[in-house]
């Protein structure tokens, strides 16, 4: 029997009981659809985590000063100034795994523009900060080293601040805003950055040169940095090495003997992102595994119906054998029928899974990523389920005795 003949016979046999054939494939349909939908949502979650951490910066490390202790109460990292401007210069120039380093000083202040005002976060920093954060300028120009050296009263506005002060789509470059009653010229508008993993609006900020920040917004602490240091490693692979080098350098500069706790903290955001992605991957695998159980249930249903079909068609099998049909032909016929049920259910499941993933993405504004490999594996697995669970009924049919089969009522 040729493959074409096998397919025609399988289609004819399944068409005799259309409803039964459909209900038999339903388990496979649900299983494949659930696997594809859950995997697509999980991949979308991993992508969203990756996007959130990429928006924070490339190869980013955050160095915080030490904790305070007053009256037996311990403060968190950053509550006690321990990082100095000399530490910043040493991190920037002496470590092979460090590409860029910038101070980040923060203060809340009211920004006024004509008859509008908005309370936001003012950040004092240097041009390196924009490279570390991958933060581009959508209008105007970026901050320069000359601006820092001269203490220029210039400011770059985030998109949220622009919308609150001037309205959506406005270009405030060249205008003047007041921060704590001091006039600043708007030289640039920052590109949209979005939200942090914790929901903070990155675009609700204004950035000024660090020297101007200390002179006009909030005074400094002498040799100590009243904020954090953002560090960009030379590559993603070098973030761990950069973290170790920074820790070693600061311990040496702060003369901390062995056994004494650090008076600073170095946070590696790539490790946090990796941990979140691993957690999402585990959850995705768990959901997909639960959905795959439906495929096994569907396979058991296929085996059950094929056994019923063998019993119902015993005389037909006897006639085929009597006119020259070989056991291998009978085996191939029933395996083809089982494969047709599972593969057909797999195709329907793929279509429903893609549709469900897109519907969920539109309904909950959640990104979904449908990979071709997932579709191929799901479809292949559904076919394998049909072959595995259809093999036993097919072997049973091929081993029937022709005379007993013809006598069967």
LONU-945991 format. One record per atom (N, C-alpha, C): x, y negated, z negated. Coordinates in steps of 0.001 Angstrom, whole numbers, plus 524288, in hexadecimal, padded with zeros to 5 digits. Last residue first. Example, Ala and Ser with C-alpha at 12.3 -4.5 7.8 and 13.67 -1.06 7.14 Angstrom:
<nodes>
83232808CA7E45883566804247E41C832647FFE27E142833868163A7E1888300C811947E1888339080CE47E188
</nodes>
This chain:
<nodes>
7B67182C6E7C5727B14A829E07C6017B144824CC7C2D37C0AC832AC7CC5A7BF2082F237C8167B9F982C777C9497C442838AB7D43F7BFED83ADB7D13C7BDC2837167CD357CCAA832D47D7A67C8168334F7DB2D7C3578357F7D8517D381834487CF447D18682F127D0737CCB282F4A7D3E57D5F583EB97CFEA7D30883CE57CB5C7D0AF837877CC657DB5F83E307D98D7D6A9841717D91B7D36383FB77D47D7E401837417D7877E003836067DB877DB04839247DADA7E776833487CAE37E732837C97CE6E7E2D6836D07D2657EE60827607C87E7E98882A677C8857E9EA82EF67CC5D7F6D0821007C8BA7F7BD826567C6F27F2BE8299B7C6B47F39F817177CB6C7F6CD819F07CF3B7F7AD81F997CDB57EE54813CB7C24E7EB63814BC7C7217EE848180F7CAF67F6B8812CB7BB797F28D8167C7BA3B7EF6C817D37BF237FC1D80AE07C04B7FE91810077BFE57FA75814347BEB57F4C9802BE7BEDF7F637804617C42C7F8BA809C87C41D7F45E801A77B3E07EFB9803727B6BC7F112805617BC437FF6C7FE917B2CA7FD4D803477B05B7F84A805187B303800677F50E7B8768035B7F9AD7BA118010E7FEAF7B7C07FBCA7EC4F7B4C17F8F17EF397B8C87FB967F44A7BA4D802BD7E8117ADF47FDE87EA2E7ABC37FAA57ED1C7AFD780AD37E5697B53480BE27E8A87B096806E67EB297AE8D805AF7DF1C7BCB6808647E3E67BE4E809157E7947B9A4801B97D6E17B6907FE407DA207B9B7800BA7DF4F7BB3180AF57D2BD7B25D806FF7D4DE7AED9803517D8837B1D880F917CF0A7BB7B812107D35C7B8B180E3B7D5F07B4F2808DA7C6B57BDC0809317CB287C15580B8E7CFEB7BEBD80B3B7C0687B521805E57C2577B5C1805CB7C6F77B986815A57BE417B72D8144C7C1577B29680EC97C3867B2FD814C37B8207C035817817BD267C0758161F7C0A57BBE380F837AF7D7BC1180D0C7B29D7C02C80F947B7FB7C094817047AC247B4CD811B77AD807B31A80EFF7B0F27B71681FA17AA157BB5A820097AE0E7B73F81A9D7AFCB7B57681B897A20F7C1B481D597A6FB7C41081D837AB537C0008194E79A407BA498152479C597BD99816AB7A1AD7BFD482343798637B63381F1779A407B2BE81AAF79CB07B5E48288A7948F7BEEB82A40799877BCA18260779BCF7B91D823E778AE67C076822DC78F127C43F82458794647C20081E53784897B572822F6786567B8448218978AE07BBD281800779DA7B1D9816D477F107B3E681B70780BB7B74A816DA772147A76281AAF773787AB65819A0779187AD0580F67767797A2A480FDD76D1A7A382813B776E037A7F380D6A75DA3798F88101575F7A79DB2810287656C79E05800FC759427954C8058A75C45793AC8085175E49798937F704754CC7949D7FB81751967962E800A375425794687EE9F75B16793407F1697598578E807F6417564478FA87EA9475C3479D857E71875B32799227E9F9758F0794717F30D75E537A3F57EFE2759A87A5017EC8C758377A0417F6B97679A79F7A7FA3A7631B7A0007F72075E127A0C47EE1C76E0C7A08D7EFD576C9B79B507F365767D179B7D7EE0F76ECA7AB8B7E98876C8F7A8CA7EB0F76ACF7A34B7F782773BE7AD977F6A676E6F7AF8C7F21E76BC37ACC97F58277D697A8917F9ED77A227A6ED7F9277747E7A8AF7ECE67811A7AE487EC52780037A8B07F0AD77C777A6BE7F1717824F7B8507ED1A77EAE7B78D7EC6A77D367B1D47F8CE78A037B6147FA8C784E87B8017F64B780D17B7207F1E0792137B30A7F5D77901A7AF737F7CC78ABC7B10E7EBFC793EC7BC127E95A791DD7B76D7ED4778F937B3907F409797B27C2AD7F1067930F7C4257EE60790A07BF627F7347A0747BCDB7FAEE79C4B7BE1D7F80B7973F7BF697EE007A66E7BCCC7F0187A4527B7E97F3F379FF17B8CE7ED537A9557C73A7E9397A5FE7C50B7EB287A36D7C0047F6737AF757C77F7F5F57AAE47CAE77F1CE7A7207C8DB7F3F37B7577C0257F86D7B3EB7BF557F8127AEFD7C29A7EB897BC547C4D57EAAE7B97B7BFF17EF1C7B5BB7BEC77F13C7C0997CD227ECFE7BCE67CE247EBBA7B9B87C9547F7E77C7137C7737FA247C2CB7CA807F5FE7BEB37CBCE7F09B7CE107C2DD7F3F17CAD17BF907F6317C62E7C28E7EB677D2717CBBA7E87F7D0067C7697EBEB7CC457C44A7F3D97D6247D1927F0747D21D7D3D27ED557CF617CF8C7F7A97DDC57CADE7FAEF7D93C7CC0D7F7B27D4CA7CE4D7EF627E4D27CB407F0BF7E25E7C6437F4047DD707C7217EFFC7E77D7D5F07EB3F7E51B7D3D17EC647E2507CEAC7F9EA7EBDC7D6557F8D67E7287D9627F3F57E4687D7607F84E7F4BA7D0397FBF47F0BF7CE5A7FB067EB987D1317F16F7FA017D6DC7EF887F8147D1D57F3427F40F7CF6D7F8047FBF67DFA57F3097F9457E0347F13A7F6ED7DB038008A801747DBB8801617FC387DDDD7FC497F9357DE457FB8080ADE7D8E27FE30807AF7D4FE7FECC802117D6E27F83080E447E2BE7F44480D177DEB77F6A2809927DA828020680FC27E7607FE5D80BFC7E9A27FA3380A627E5A8806588177F7E11E808D88125A7E13D8054B80E357E3807FFEF820177E3647FFAE81DAA7DE3480221818387DE127FA7381E417F0747FE82820207ECE37FDE281D867E7887EFC7822647F8117F21D81E517F4CC7F602820A17F0F67EA89829DD7FDC77F0288291F7FEAC7F2B4824E77FB7F7E07182B677FB2B7E17782A25800AA7E732828C08019C7E0FB82D1F7F0847DF638317E7F3DF7E091830717F99A7E3578236A7EC797E752827757EC3F7E60982BFD7EFF67D9D981E837EE807DEA781C6C7F0D47E2FB8208D7F0D17D326824957E8417D2768247C7EDF47D76C8229E7F0A07D6F2822367DE2C7D720827947E0227D6A6827CA7E60B7D4968179D7DDB17DA138193B7DD817DAA481EBE7DFA67C9B9818497DDCD7CC6F815837E20A7D22D8171E7E23E7C81781D6F7D4477C6C4820227D92D7C97981D8D7DDD57CB99815527CD607CE4381A607CD7E7CD1781D4A7D2957C86980B617CB167C9E280C837D0857CCBE811C07D10B7C69C80A8E7C06F7C243809AA7C40B7C38780B877C9927D0C380C4A7BC887CC8580FF27BB4A7C80580F637BF2B7D5E98038E7C07C7D7B1808CE7C2007D35F80CC97C10A7D0707FB9E7BB527D01C7FC037C0FF7D1DA8015D7C2E87D3937FD367B1157CE047FDDB7B2717CD6C7FE9C7B84D7DE157FAA67B2867DCB27FFF37B0D07D6F4801157B2057DCCA7F0367B5397DEF57F3C47B9237DDE47F9747B7A77D9197EC187ABE37D5A57EC227B0737D7B07EFDC7B4A77E20B7EDA47A58A7DD017EFF57A4247D9747F0627A8E97E9A87E7A97AA947EA5A7ED4E7AA137E52B7EFFD7A8E77E5287DDA77A9637E5F57DFCE7AEA57E6887E5BA7AE5E7E5907DCA879E7C7E0867DCB47A1307E0F17DEF57A6A37F0387DC6479D297ED4F7E0D379AF47E7EF7E13679D807F2287D2C97A2187F45D7D79A7A4457F18E7DC6A7A23D7ED297CBE279B487EB307CC7A7A0997ED337D16C7A3297F3CF7CD20792DB7EE587CEB27924F7EBDD7CF76797AA7FCB37C8D1797667FCC17CE53795DE7F7337D0627952C7F91E7BE94798B77FAB17C1A679D427FAB97C77579BFE7F79D7BB7678E8D7F2FF7BBFA791F37F44A7BF1F796D4801B77BA6378B407FEC37BEDE789437F9E47BFC178C96804E07B0F478F1A8065C7B59B7921F8038D7BA7679029801D27AA09787587FEC17AA2978C327FFF57AF1378F5B809BD7AC257803A804507AD4E77ECD800E97ADA7783AB8120B7A87878631811E37ADFC784B080C5C7AF977832C80FD279DDB786E780FE27A0F778BB580F927A6C578A74810E079B1977C5180BD579A8277EF380B8679DD0783E181B9F79D7877AE28179B7A00A777BC8124E79FC477A6182045796AA78202820ED79C54782A981CC779F4D77FA081D6078D1977D7381B9978E71782B481BEC7944D783AB822C378DC2773ED81D0D78D77773E481AD678EF37793A82CFD78DC4777B682B147923B774AA8252679259774A382D48783EB77C7D82DFA7889F77FA782BFF78D7777CD882C3C77D61773D38282A77D62777D98287D7824177B31835B377FB076ECF830C0780BB76C3582C3B780ED7701383CA177C197766C83C9A7819F7751383789783177725983A4D7717B77628839497746777AED8393077A40779DB83DAB76F0B76C178382576E6576D72836C67717877256848627714476D128453D774257694883F6D773BC76A8884B3C769E4774A384BCD76F7C775C284873772B87720F849707609D76F288466D761C2773E48469C7678877527850FC761B67674A84B7576150765E084808762AE76A8E859F7761B076D5B858C27664C76A3B853027664F768A38599C757B87717C8593875C2077519857F97612A7722F85B43751277692C855E6751B076B17855527563076EE286229751B675E5B862B275381763C185D447549C765E786638748987555E861C674B9F7574A8627774CCA75D1686E037471774AEF86E4174722750A3869F174AC17529B86F4C73EF373FE186C807434A7425786CE3742BC748438776873C45734AC8750E73ADD739B58722673FA873BAC87DFE73FD472D3F87B0B73B0D72C10878B4738D67310B87E6974D8C72AAD87EF57492C72E5287BE17447772C5C883187526C71E3087F21751DF7224B8804774D33725C688F3C7587F71BD888BDB753FF71AE28880C7536971F6E895717607671F7D89199761B471B8188DED75D4571A368A0BF758B1721ED89DCB75D90722C789A2675EB471E3689EA274A8A720BB8A19E74F5871FEE89E497542D7210889D6E740337291B89A4A743F47262589D67748FC725748A04C7369F72E418A39B7393672A4A8A06873CC3726B689B95732737368889930731357317889C0B733DE72CF28A196736A473E798A1AA7310073DBD89F6972F6D7386C89F197415773D648A47E73F9573CD48A4B6739B273BAC8947B7413373F47896657433973A3E89C037415C739438949473D4D7497E8925873A267454B8941673C1A73FE8899897459D74F0C89BB67405174F17899B773D2A74A74892C374E1974D458983374E4974B8089AA4748E574B288899874A53751F9889A274BAC74C6C88F3574BBD74A4D88D197493575C5288B3D744A47596C88B70745B87538D88F80753A775ED98939574FA875EE9891FB74ADD75BD0885987587275E0D889DC75A1375A9488E2B755F075A53880597530F7661F87E5E752E0760C0882A87545575CDB8862C7561476ED6886297509776D378844775006767928837E760A176F32888F575F2F76E2E889497597F76C60878C775F997717587A767623E76CB68800D760CD76B3A8794775A7677B2E876CA757E8776B48786A75A6F7718C87D2575ED578435880FD75CB77808287E7D75A4877BB0875427619178AB38780F765D67882E87BBB763DA783EC87260757E578E8D86EBD75AA578B188718075EFC7881D87D7674F1978DA787A02752B179074876647554B78C8A881A97478778746883497478878CBF87FED74B2D7900D87780741C577F0787BC8745647800E87D0374571785E587474735EE7798F8738A7392377E2A8784473C9A77F2386F067317876DBA873A57337177070871EB736C07751386B0B7273A765DD8696B72AEA769E186E3572C6C76D0D86B0C72493758C086E69724A075D5E86C4A728C9761118629F71C2B750FA864AD72131752B7868677205E757448642B7121C74758860E77151F74AEC8638971A4074C4486B7C70A2B7445A8665E70ACE741E08628C70DBF7456A8786B70D53742E28745470D1B746DF86F1070DF87443A881917058773B8887E1870A1573C1C879F07092074052886E56FC5373A548897A7006B73D5F886007052A73E4487B956F5217390E8814B6F4E3739388838A6F93073C9B8715C6F74973B9F873596F90D73699879516F9127369F869A76ED037420286C8A6F1E3741A786E446F31C73C1985C686E7FF7434F861F66E7A07422A864876ECEF7417A853E96E7F274DBA854E86EA217489085AC16EA3A7479B8532D6E035755F084EC86E3887544684F866E57874EB985C1A6DA3E7580F856FC6D7C175881852796DB027564C865636E01B75659865656DA6D7557485FE66D82875518863316EA5D758A9865436E92475383864FC6E34B7524585FC16E9277631285C4E6EB6875F2285E236E9E6759B0868A86E5BD767F8864426E22276782860746E4087635B86E676EEF57678C870676EA37764F786C176E6377642C8686C6F5C476D93869146F6D57680286B116F2077651385EE96F05F776578645B6F1A977515865146F22876F338521B6F677775A8855716F1D0775E985B126F386774E9845EF6FB997796E84B746FC8E7786F84E9A6F79A77954839A06FF7E7746C83CAC6FB9777748842606FC58775B682F47708EA775B8834397071C7737183671702CB776D7828677119A77962826E570D6A775C782BC970B8E772E382C0C71A0577EB082B8471529781A4829D17108D77E3E82B8A722907781B830A972053779378303D71AEE77BC18230A7255A76EBE82301722CE773DC8285172031774C582316731C87689D824C872C4F7688A824F372A2476E14820C273C677686981C99738C4769CA81E1D7330D769AD828A9743337670B825897420E7626A8214E73E037637982DC77436D7708882B0D7483076EDB827967475476A1282A677366B7758A82E0573A2E7734D82B0A73F22771E2824F6731BA781B5824D1732BA77C1A828F8736AA77A7F82A16728DA78B918264372C8C78971826C672D327839382FDB7222B791D9832847268D78F5382EBE72A8678D10830D6719D179CBA82D6371C7A799018300072177796FE83BD2710F379CD183870714DC79F3A8354A717BF79B1B83BE4703E3797B783DB37094B797A9839C970CE479A5B83EB76F7FF79D4E83A736FB4C79B5A83C41700F179BE6847156ECEA79A60845C66F1E679CD6841296F48A79A448484B6E38D7959C84B936E48479A3A84A266E99F79CF58425F6D9ED78ECC8416B6DF3E790BC8448E6E001795C2848CC6D2C2785228474E6D30878AA0846B56D8BD78C42844196CEAF778D9847246D27D77BD78452F6D26D7817B843F36C64C76DB78428E6C74077338846596CB1B775C683FB36C9C6760FC844316C8AB7645E842BC6C9DC76A02837436CCF275B108378F6C76775C7583C4B6C5FC75FD5838036D7CB75B99839236D507756B183A716CF4C757B6838FC6D60A768848396F6DA30764A083B4F6D79B75F99832416D1C17738A834926D03B76E8B834786D4EA76ADC835496D15D781468324B6D36077CD98351F6D1B4777E28349E6CC4B78E06836E66CBF3788CC8332D6CE4D784D1837456D1BE79AEA8342C6CEF279709836E16CF21791AF83D706D8137A0F483E436D2767A14883B2E6CF5579D58833F16E1C07A29C8397E6E06A7A32783A0F6DA887A402829ED6E5B07A1CA82B576E14679E738310A6DF9279EF0820C36E9CD7A9988267E6E9AC7A9D0828526E4E87A6B9815BA6F2697A72E818456ED437A73781E336EDD77A7868107F6FBCA7A61E812956FA717AB3E8155A6F53F7AB82808066F78A79C0180A116FBD579F2580BF36F9DF7A47080C386ECA679402808666EF867971780B086F39779A7E812DC6E7AE78D36811E26E52B7924880DAD6E7E279587813146ED1F783998142B6E77F783BF812606E4E3788D1810726F771785A780DE16F4B77815780E9B6EECE781A6816ED6FA0D78E1B811426FA4378EBE80E756F73C78A79820DA6F8D07897081F636F59878DF4819726F57278E8C8205C700C6781F7820BE6FB5A7803981F2C6F7AA784A682051709987888581BDA708907851481BD2702E67834682A24708E678D83825517085279088820987071978D14833AD701017869D83143705EF7880F82C087050278AAF83C8C6F6F778A89837836F88478857835EC6FDF278A2F8484F6F16B7868F845CD6F4ED78A53840E86F717787BC84DCD6E4B8784AD84AB26E919782BC848A86EC4378758857C86DBDB7800D854BA6DE4A7844F851F76E3147821085F7F6D49677BB485A1C6D53A779E6856B86D70E77E7986C5A6D9FA77A5D8685A6D75D77D89862E06D88177B7A876206DBD3775DF8717B6DB587729386D046D8AF7755B87EC56DDBD77BE387D446D84277B0F878A86D7947776587F106E8B177BCA8838E6E5A3779FF882086E0077789E875626EB6078025876AD6ECFC77ACC87B0A6E98C778A2876176E71078A0E871C06E57A786B4872EF6E6C97810487EB06EC8178DE887F396E6DB78CF787AE16E4DF7896987A5A6F64A78F7387E226F59F78B2F87EF66EFDA789E986C786F4E479230871FC6F561793A5875726F4C378ED3860016FA6C794E78637A6F7CB79140869256F8BE792DA85AB96F9977A21285BDF6FC3379D2585F456F8BA799B2850A06F1BB7A85A855DD6F3F67A7E3856B16F6447A27C8445D6F33E7AEEF8486D6F0037ACA384DA76F2C47AC6983DD26FF4C7ACB283DBA6F9FD7AED9841E96F6C67AC118407E708CE7A89883CDE708B97AD0A83C7A703577AF8D84B9F70EE37A473848F8709D77A47784590709997A95784C6471B4979D8584D5A717C57A1E784A46712B47A13F85249723497950884E1971F637953B84F7471B58799668581872B7B790B58562072BD57961C851A1727FA796FC85CA872A097872E8570D72B3478734854D672C0178CA4866D7727A278A41865E772C2F786E88603272DD9787258650F71E6C78FDC8670B7230D7928F86615727FE78F5F861A3717F4787E285E24718F478C4C85FF171DAF78F7386A4C717607813B86560719AF77F5B861CF71B35783E5871F17118E785F18727971745785EC86D6A719FA7846486F66706F6783E986DF07095A788ED86E6870F487891086AAD707217765586E73705BC77A6786CE77085E77F87860EB7018F76D6C86453705B676F5D868177038777371855D970044765D585AC96FDD67674B85EAB7020A768D4848797001B7679884D197037576764851D2700487691A83C966FE307616D840E66FB907641C845CB6FEDE7634B82FC87028776291834FE703B1760A68391C70103763F78253E6F92B760C8827B96FDBB7632C82D106FEAD760A981A186F1D0761E881DF46F3D175E388202A6F8EF7604C8176A6E79276A758172B6ED45769B281B876EED9765EF80FED6DD1C770118140D6DF1E76CAF8133B6E4F176BCD80D0F6D25F778B380C866D7D27771A810FF6D9507737480E8C6C8DC77D2F80A6D6C93B7793C8098D6CED17775681BBB6CA4877F0A8177B6C69E7800C813556C73677BC581F206D4AB7780181F926D2D877D6581AD16CF7A77E91825E86DA4676D70821FF6D68B76F4D823386D4F2774E4827256E4F9765628290B6E2AE76A3E824AA6DF3F76C6C82A706E7D97588D826506E5E575BFA828D56E354760B9831636F3A875513830DD6EDFA7557482C5E6ECA97591A839456FD2074EF38340C6FBB4750D38338B6F5CB750CD8458D701D175359842886FE8F74FBC83D316FD7D7522C85194708E8754E784BF47084B755B48499A704AD7519C85CBE70BFE75C3A85AA47093F757B6854E570812758C38655B71457760AE85FBB713757614C85DBC7112175C2F87151714AE7680186E71713C776320868B0712D07644D875DE71EFC7705387386719CF76FC9870EA7194E76A7C87E4F725D9778CE87C42725297738287A5171F9B772F1881FB72FBA7822A8800272A85780D487E3672A6F77B28887517397378202887A8735FD7869288638730647852B88E517429177AC488AAF73E1D77A9088B9773A9D77F4789605749CC77A99890D474BA377C1B88CC47474D77C3189ED9744A7776E489EC17466477C63899537480077E2D89F7B7394A76F5C89D6973E9B76FCA89CBB740277757E8A26672EDA76E898A614732DA76CE28A44C7387676DC189AD77274D7716689FEE72765774138A35672C1F772DC8916E7283276BD189142726EF7715E89672728027741D894C372A12761A88918B72E047645B891AC72D2076A3B899DE7208D75FC489CD37256D75FC6899D0729BC76297891A37196576002895DC718F1763DF8990771DFF7643288BCD71D3F7575B8898871D1F75C9988DCC71CD5760C0892D371B5E74F4289132720BE7507188F0272114755F8892E47108874F7A897AC7134D750F98968971910752248892970E9174B8A88A1C70D3B7510188F2D70FB8752ED88555719A77437D887987147D74467888307138374A3F87C317200173B6287EB371FB77407B8809D71A237416A876C671EE17325B87C017213D731F387EEF721087372286C1A71A1A72B9386FBE7191572FE48751971B8672ED3862087224D72850866C67200A7261186AB971F0D72A6D85A207266D72E3F858A0722D372A1485D52720377278085D6472DB97352985C857287D7373585B2E7248C7330C856CA7387A72FD385B247368E732F4859B27314F7356384F17734DF724478505D737E3728F285514735A072BBF85249734637166A850137324B71B3F851B07359A71FE284F347399570A308526773A1870EDD84F8F737C67138E84F4F734D66FD7884C2C7358A7023484FC473590706F38556B7322A6F5178541C737AB6F5B1850D3738D96FA71856EE727806F6B7853B9729446F2568520B72EE86F2C785996729B87039A8589A725916FFCE85511727AA6FB87860C372CAF70E2F85EFC72F1B7094B85E7672AD87053685FEC72DFD71C46860C872B037177885ED372E18712C686701733E3726F28625E73341723A6863D47306871EA586DFC72E4C7322F86CF1731D772DDA867FB730A172AE486A4172C2A73FDE86D7B72B5E73B2F86B6E72EB9736B4869AC7340474B678672D730EF7475686ADC73068742B886A82735DA7589A86DA8735D0753D386B1C7320674FFA8658373DCA762118644F7394375ED586753739C7759BA868077414C76F31869087424C769AE867D973D48766AA863CF745B477B938638B741CA77772864BC7441377211863737486D78630867D874A2E782EC8684A746CC77E0785B8873DDF7898B85E7D7425078B72862FE7437F787BD84F6373A8978306854B073982784CF8577173E8178666844D073AE9781EF847CF738C677D9784D697379377F368417C73FEF78AAE8404D73A5C78A4E8433F737CD785C48444874A0E78861847517474B78C56846507417478C1C83C9674C7B78146841DF74BD377F4D845677493978353833CC74CBC787E6833D1749547834C839567486878156836897545F78F47835DD74EED790E78363F74B3478C448367175D4A788D683B4B75BA878B7383B00755F278D1982BEA75D857861782FE975CF0782028350175AF878466827A675F13790098266575A4B78D2C82A597595B788CA82B9D768EB7928182D2576473795B982C1775F57792DE8268476F0078B0D82C3876EB178AF682E24769F978E0881C3D76D8A78EB381DB476BB87897A823A076B2E7890381CC7772727986581BB076CD57981D81D2B76A8C792E181E5077C90795348227C779FE79820821B77740E798188146D77E177906E8193B77E6078D6281DCE77BB67901180DCF77D3F7991280D4B7797C794CD8123F779767917B81155785DE79EDC811917809D7A1228113A77C7479CE380F0678E16797FB8147678D08799718150F7878779BA38041D78D81797AC8072A78CC3792DE80CDB78B767941F8019878F6C7A25A7FFFD78A9279FCD8034A7898579AF5805FB7997A7A3F4807B3795057A71B8065978FE27A4668008979F8679C718064479F4E79C6B8082B79A7579F587F61979E1979FA07F7D179C3A79A827FDC079BB879A467F6137A2DA7A98F7F4B879D4D7A9077F6B379B1D7A3D97F8AB7AD307A6CA7FC2C7AA277AA287FB177A4577A99A7EFD67AFBA7A0487F53C7B01B79E787F8F07ACC67A1A57E7207AE537A6CC7E7AA7AB277A20A7ED507AB307A0277E96F7B5E27AE987E89F7B0627AFED7E9897ACEC7AB2C7E9A97BF1A7A8D17EE6B7BD567AB697EE067B78F7ACC17DF217BF767A5AB7E34C7BF4A7A1C57E8677BD5C7A4087DA0D7C0307AF5E7D95F7BB867AC2C7DDA17BB0F7A8007DA137C90E7B53B7DE8C7C5817B5EB7DE587C0DA7B2307D09C7CD637B2547D5727D0367B1267DA237CC907B1747C9707C68D7B6797C9E67C6D17B0CF7CEEB7C9A37AF337CB087C8EC7C1297CC257C3B37BF217CCF47C3CD7B93A7C7E67D34F7C1B57CD457D1EF7C31C7CEB87CC9F7C0EC7BD757D24E7BF107C0E87D55A7BBB97C69E7D4087BCCF7B9E77CC4C7C7737B9A37CA347C22F7BD4E7CD227BE8A7BBDE7D3307D0287BE557CE057CFCA7BE567CBF67CA337BD167DE537D3E97BB507DC887CEC47BDDB7D73B7CDA37C0D27DEC57DDFA7BBFB7E1A17DCD37B9B17DFE17D7997CA467D9D17DE727C5B57D6CB7E01A7C09C7D9967DEE67D15A7E18D7DBFF7D0387DD947D80C7CB517DA7A7D95F7D16A7E7307E5667CFD17E9BF7E08F7CE5C7E5B97DC627D5137DFC37EC8B7CFDE7E2077ED4D7CDE97E4757E8377DF0B7DDC57E8977DB327D9937E8D37D5B07DBAA7E95F7E3927E7AC7E9F77E3197E5747E4BC7DF077E1227E49D7E32D7E8A47F4EC7E0457EC547F1A97DF777EA3A7EC2B7E9EA7E0447F7A87E46C7E0537F9637E11E7E3F67F60B7F3467E3847F2ED7F0DF7DE977F1457EB1D7DE7E7F2D17F5427ECD37F8757F4967ECEF7F2CD7F1C97E80E7F0E27F6A87E8E8802977F2417EC608017E7F11E7EC9C7FBA87FFE37E335801197FB227E08A802B87F64C7E3C380198807277EB167FE85805B07E7227FA9D800AB7E44F7FC028025B7F791803998056E7F2CA8040A803CB7EEEE7FFC280348804A9800008000080000800008036D7FB2280000
</nodes>
